[in-house]
Amino acid sequence: MSPAAGTYDVVVAGGGPAGCAAALALARSGRTVLLADAGTGPPKVGETLVPAARVLLGDLGVADRVLRTGHLPCYGSLSAWGSAELHAVDFINDPHGHGWHLDRHLFDRLLRDAARAAGAEVAEGTAVRSASRQHRGWTLALRGGTGPAGTGAGGGRAVRCRWVIDATGRAAAVAVRCGARRHTGDRLTALHVSLEADPRDTDRRSLVESDEDGWWYTAPQPSGRRLVAYFTDADLPAAAFTARHFLRRMSATRHVSRYGRPHGPAPGRAAAHTAHLDRVYGDGWTAAGDAAAAFDPLSSQGVITALYTGMRAGVAVGARLGRAHDGDDPALAAYAREVAAARTAYLRGHRLVHAQEARWTDRSFWARRLAGLPDSPIRPQERRSTS
């Protein structure tokens, strides 16, 4: 098929890590790919990439391209979880080296550049607005963007493809339109502010501190500022969306309060809940990244899981397109099992980590997370930090 004619093997909806990884895998296998990056939604801030991500980015052939500049090294994590005392995990003993406090805008842009260099067509500012399934193919209505796949000035056009990969994040916009059901595991939300950093603040570690209604996260940012975020359930009083409320709660912390006092408007707000689709592929479509399974930021798995599921989805779809007949495909079925296994491991770790915090088991936030907890306690060395 010829991309110049508006026809592709695969259209990837979503230009974040999952979508880029899928486009990279497909383009390098010789498939014609359109990566449609809507560029909408709140900006991604405060994300930390764990050291092991270096291996996955190396498998994608982009480690040097996306990590060489613009990000801040992360040398470990601190946590006051289960007690008021700080517990440290240093990356000096990690075989993969240090992690990174990401400039997510730069990280995603460099990933899209890598996909473009591999042969994918990238349509910036372009969203998949509707999808019509025909025999062995799709007609997609695109909106916005510039370049061959976009019209500019907010216009739209139609393109055809054999397969669609949904990498639209927690919305799972394409998969839901195709009949998949979205299951939400909790109501976790993040309230966040960006503070001017103290010039004397040279600590490059992240910090997590729990309280009676949720937990705090703070980390230095590549911009030179410091992110402070509070995670609680959206239906709890602790989620009050005011500057005064945020300041009062932050001032009551033992450790996070040392990094300054927020001032100005109310904090920003972002979804952080656990969610998954009841199925991650169907007739002509596959979901990847947060669209397939979205994890609590406490797991530190968000970006690396997006990269992994995007890459594996791209490989599975490429294999499916190489088959001469329809019907269930072993590559897609294997991909679904990989996503399910990752989610199962995440859920077990999520419950066990929350079980370490036993000071406020009578509070709604913690009681919800202890429900259905396995009997075996987590060992201290299995402690996790946030991203």
N, C-alpha and C positions, 0 to 999 in steps of 0.2 A: 504494500500500500504506500501511497505517496502522501506525506504530510502536507505538501504544497496544495493538494487537492482537498484539504480539510478532512482527510480520512487517516485514522491511526489504528495501530494494533491496540493500544491502551491509552486511555485518558486517566491521569491521576488527579483526583480532586483534593487539593491541599498541598501547600508548599512548605510545610514544616519538616522536621527530621524524618518522620515516617514516610511522607510523600516523596521526599528527595531520595531516601534510601531505596524505595520501590522503583523510582524512575531510573536511578543509577543502575540497579540490577537488570532492569529490562533493556535499557539502552545498550549496555555492554554485552547483552546476549543477542543483539541485532534487531530488537523490536523497535518499531516506530512509536514514539511516546510523546504525548502532550502533558506537561505538568502545569496545571491551572492553579495559580496561587492567588486566592482572593485577597490576602493581605488585610483582612478585617479582624475584628475582635480586639480585646485589650492587649497591650504589649506584654510580652513575657519578661518577667524580671525575677532576679534572685535565684536563678536555677544553677545548681552545681552539678558538674559532670564527674562521675566517679572515675578513678584511675583505670579500671578495667575497660572503659569505653575506648581507650587507645587501641586495643586489639580489634574491636568491632569496626572502628573507623579505618583501621589498617586493612581489614578484609574488604571494605568498600573502596579502598584505594584513595582515601581523601584525608588521612590523618594529618599529614603535613600542611595541606591546603587550609583546613579549617581550624587548626589548633596553633599555628605558628605565631599568630599575632592577635592582639586585641582583647585577650582574655586574661584573667588574673589567676595565678596559681593558687590552689587550695591545698594546704599542707596537713589537713586533718579536721577533726570536729571535736566540739565540747558539748557535753549534755548534762543538765541537772534534771534527771528523770528518775523518779523513785525516791529521791532524796534531794535536799537542798545543795548538796555538794556536787562539784563539777567532776565529770569523768571524761578523760581525754582519749581519743583515738588518733594516733599520728600515722600519716601515710609514708613515713620514712621507711617502714618495714614492708610496704606494699611493693611487690615485684614489678608493678607497672608504673611506679613513680607517683608523682602528685596528681591531684585532680585539678579541676578548673572551675572558677566562678565565671560563668559564661556571660558574654555580651550576646544575648539570644538573637537580637536583630542581625548582628554581624554573622553569628554562627549559621543561622538559617540562610542568609544571603550567600555565604560562601558554599553552602551545600547546594543551593540552586545553581550557582555558577559551575560547580563540579558536574551536576547533572547535565547542564547545557554543553559543557566541554565533552561529555561522554556521548553526545548526540541527541539528547532529548530536546524537544522544543519547550521553552518555558514562557508562559504567558503571565506576566505580572498583573496584579490587580484584576484578575479574571476569576469569576465564580461560575460554578455549574448550577444553573437556575432550575433546570428541569431535565428529565431523562425519559426518553420513550424507547421501550424495548421492542425491536423487531426480530425476525428470525435470524439468529446467529449474529446479532449486532445491536448497536444503540445509535440513536440520534440524540445529541445533547445540545441544549440551548445554553450558550455562554453569555455572560453579561460583563461589560466593562473591559478594561485592559487595552494594551497596545501591542503591535506586532502582528505576525501572520495569523495568530489564533484569536486576536482581539480586534475590536473595531475602534477603540478610543472614544472619548467624549461620552462614555456611559452607554454606548450602543451594545448590540448583541449580534450573535451569529450562531449558526448551527454547525456542528461537526459530527462526524460519524466515527465509531470505533467498534472493535470487537469485544472489549472488556473495559470495565471501570474499576479503579481502586479508590475506595473511600478512605481518605486520610484527613477528614474534616474536623478531627478532634472529638470532644465529648458529644457534640451535636449528632455525629454519625449521620449527616444529612442524606447521603445517597442510600445507605443501607436501610434507614428507617423508611424512606420512600419505597424501597423494594420489599417492605413487609417485615424486616427484622425488628425485634422488640428490644428496647433499651431497658436494662434493669439497673436501678440505682441502689447502692448499698448503704449510703448514709447521706447526711446533709452538710458535710464539711464545707466551710467557706473560709477564705483568707481575707483578712483586713490588713492592708499594707501601706507603709509610708516610706519615703526615701529621705534620709537625713544627711545633712552635711557632715562629713567625717572629720573627726579630730585629727589634725596632722600628726599627733603623737600615736595614733592608733595604727600600729603596723602588724597586728595579728591577722594572718590570712586564713584562719580557721573559721568554720561556721559554728554557731552555737544554738542549741535547743534547750528550752526551759519550760517545764510543764507547770500549769496552775490548776485550780479547782475546776475550771470550765473549758480547758483546752490546752494549747501549748504555743510557745513563742519561738520564733526563728529569727536570727539575725546573721548577716554576712556582709563583708565588704564587696563592693561592686567595681567592675572595671572602669566605670565613670569617675571613680574617686569618692563616690558617696557610699552610704551604708543603708542597706535594706533592713527594715524591721517589719515582721509580719506576725499576726496573731491568727491562729486557726481554732475555730470552734464551730458548732453546728448552727446553721442559719436560723433555726427556730428558737434558739436559746437567748435569754436576755443579754448574755455576754457578747452577742453579735451586733449590739447597738451601733448604728452607723454614724457616729458623731466624733468630732475631734476631741471633745472634752472626755468622753467615755474612754476613748483609746488611750489618751494621756494618763487618765487615772489608773487604768489597769496596768499600763506599762510601768508607771512609777512605783507600783506595788511589787514588782519583780525584784529578785535579789541580784540577778546577773545582767539581764537585758537592759535594765534601767541605767547601767553604767555608760551606755553608749550614746546618751544624749536624750533630749526631750523633744518630741514632735511639736510643731506649731503650724498654724495655718489651717487649710481646709480639712474636711473629713478625709479619712483614709480611703484609698481605693479598695475595690472589692473584686474578688475573683473566685470562680468555682474551683473546688479542690476535692470533690467527692469521688468515692470509688464507684465505678460503673462498668458494665459490660453488655455486649450484645448476646442474645440467645443463640445466634449463629453468626459466623464471621465470613461466610461466603454463600452465594446463591447463584441463580441463573445469570451469568455474565458479570458478576460483581464480587469483590473481595474487600474486606475492611482491614485496616492496619492502624497501629498507633493507638491513641486514646479513643478513636472510633471503635476499635475492637475491644479494648480493655483499658480503662483509666484507673490509675492507682493514686492513693493518698500520697502527698509529697513526703511524708515521713519515711517512706520506703527508699528514697533516693534512686528510684528506678524509672522515673518518667521519661527522660530523654533517651537513656540507653535501651529501654523497652521499645520506644518508638522507632529507634534505628533498627533494632533487631527484627521487630515484626514487619517493618517496612521492607527490609531486605528479603526476609523470608517470603513475604507476600509476593514480591516481584519475581522471585525465583519460581514460586509455585504457579503463578499466572503464566509466566513464560513457558513452563512445562505443559500447562493445560493448553495453551495455544498451539503447541507443537503436536497435539494429538489429532488424529484424523476423524474421530467420532465423538459424539456427545455422551452424556452420562456422567456419573460421579467419577471424580478424578482422584487418583491416589496422592498426587502432590498436594492438592488442595485439602484433602482429608488429613494428610500429615501436618499441614500448616495449622489446621484447626486444633489438632491435638497439641501442637507446640504452644499455641496461645492458651489453651486450657491448662496445660501444665504450668506455664508461667503464672497464670492467675491463681492456681491452687497453692503454689509455693508462696506467692505474695500474701494470700489470705491467712495462711498458717503463720507466717512471720508477723503479719499485722496484728493478729490477736495476741501472740506471745509477747511482742514488744509492749503493747498496751497493758499487759498483765504485770509488767514491771512496776507500773505506777499504782501502788495500793493505798495511797494516802487519801484519796477522795472517791472511794468506791460507791458512796451514797449519792454522788452527784450525777446528774443525767448523762453528761458527756462521757464519763468513764464507765458508768453502768451499761450504756448501750454497747460499748466496745468489748466489755467483758462477757456479754451474753454468748453462750455457746462455746466458751473457751475450752480448749483441750486441757487434759489433766496435767500434762508434763510441763514443768516450768522451763523458761528459757535460761540458758547459761549466761553468765556475765559477759563472756567474750563474744556472744552473739548479738550484743547491743547494736542497734542501728541508729543512724542520724538522719536528718532531713536533707532535702535538696531545695 
